[in-house]
Amino acid sequence: MKLAIIGATGKTGTAVLRVAVQRGLATTAIVRNAAKLTIPTTVIERDLFDLTRADLHGFDAVICAFASAKKADYPRVIRSLTALLTGTATRLIVVGSGATLYLDDQRTKMVADRLPFIMRSASRAHLQSREILENAGVTWTYVAPPYNYLPTAAETGHYQTRTDVLLYDHHHQSTISYADMALALVDEVQHPHYENRRMTVAWQ
């Protein structure tokens, strides 16, 4: 299986890259600065917005773990990637924002509704990105982390998933580590359950 990881030097991307390489997937890291990579793998060193259809040709899946402080970049990224993948069999898996999750099964309120005003514009950008992805005509999965997304917490090897409602563990905490999120993402690449659906992950 051939996998490309966009943003493979970021926290999520590095965690995903580690799992993918450990499992023996034919993995390509797509990064702006290859010198920042800490895990040996095939590399495409290019700005995301300079990628071509040829760069993404032949991959079974592309995981986009792109992160930016510029809110407007997120919809732009999804438009760019979906344009490159339209008409191909490559699946696009986007690691997005937990702000896009519903708070409960009633699906009337979202996490975004509880965020401080200063964070609302970023939430809107992520919601717009998700809508673009869902309507682009590519095979997609939008992955939203839970409320607490922990970069340094240990891997447990255990997690739960569902579609678009915030998950809680048995302590009523909505939490996952980057390491366990990476396991869930690579598991989903290898054994798809959420094609053309939203997905969230949390500890059990």
C-alpha positions, -999 to +999 in steps of 0.1 A: +000+000+000+013+034-010+007+063+014+017+100+012+017+122+043+015+159+039+029+178+068+051+149+079+073+170+100+045+183+122+034+166+154+006+146+140+024+140+107+055+127+125+034+103+146+016+090+116+049+086+096+064+066+125+035+041+125+033+038+087+070+031+084+069+006+113+041-013+095+061-014+062+038+008+041+054+024+011+054+058+027+063+092+011+067+123+033+056+155+015+073+184+033+087+219+027+120+212+045+133+176+043+160+185+069+134+185+096+124+149+090+135+126+118+124+093+103+140+080+071+115+076+042+109+086+006+105+124+004+089+150-019+103+183-008+078+209-020+053+235-008+019+220-006+005+246-030+032+237-056+022+200-058+011+186-091-012+157-101+020+138-110+033+142-075+002+124-060-002+098-088-004+062-077-009+067-040-037+046-024-042+073+002-030+108+011-031+119+047-031+157+051-018+166+085-011+202+074-012+229+101-010+267+098-015+298+119-033+314+089-070+305+091-075+312+054-050+285+044-073+256+055-100+260+028-073+268+003-054+236+011-085+214+006-095+231-026-059+226-039-057+189-029-092+179-041-085+195-075-054+174-078-071+142-068-104+146-087-109+117-111-084+095-093-088+065-070-066+081-043-084+086-010-078+119+008-078+117+046-078+152+063-069+157+099-090+186+108-105+202+139-125+189+168-145+222+166-165+205+138-179+178+161-214+177+175-216+178+213-242+150+215-264+127+195-291+154+192-267+171+167-280+206+174-248+221+190-212+218+180-179+221+199-174+253+179-204+268+197-187+265+231-154+280+220-143+316+230-152+343+205-115+347+195-115+311+182-147+313+162-130+324+129-106+295+130-136+272+136-154+286+107-124+280+085-123+243+095-160+239+089-157+255+055-128+231+048-148+201+057-177+212+035-154+217+006-139+182+011-173+165+014-186+181-019-154+178-040-161+144-057-131+126-043-130+097-019-125+114+015-124+110+053-124+140+076-108+132+110-116+154+139-096+150+171-114+150+205-115+179+229-081+172+243-054+163+218-022+155+237+012+157+219+034+141+246+010+115+261+020+079+258+006+054+232-019+030+248-028+011+217-065+014+226-090+039+211-126+042+200-141+058+169-174+071+156-185+096+130-192+132+140-201+133+177-176+141+205-164+109+222-157+104+259-137+078+278-148+060+310-136+090+330-158+113+309-128+129+293-126+136+256-090+128+250-064+111+227-027+112+224-010+120+191+005+085+192-029+068+194-044+091+168-016+080+145-025+043+151-061+051+143-052+069+111-030+042+098-055+015+108-081+034+088-058+036+058-053-002+059-088-012+069-113+015+058-145+020+077-150+057+072-148+063+034-168+094+025-176+099+061-165+119+091-145+102+118-134+111+154-111+092+178-108+091+215-095+069+243-119+043+256 
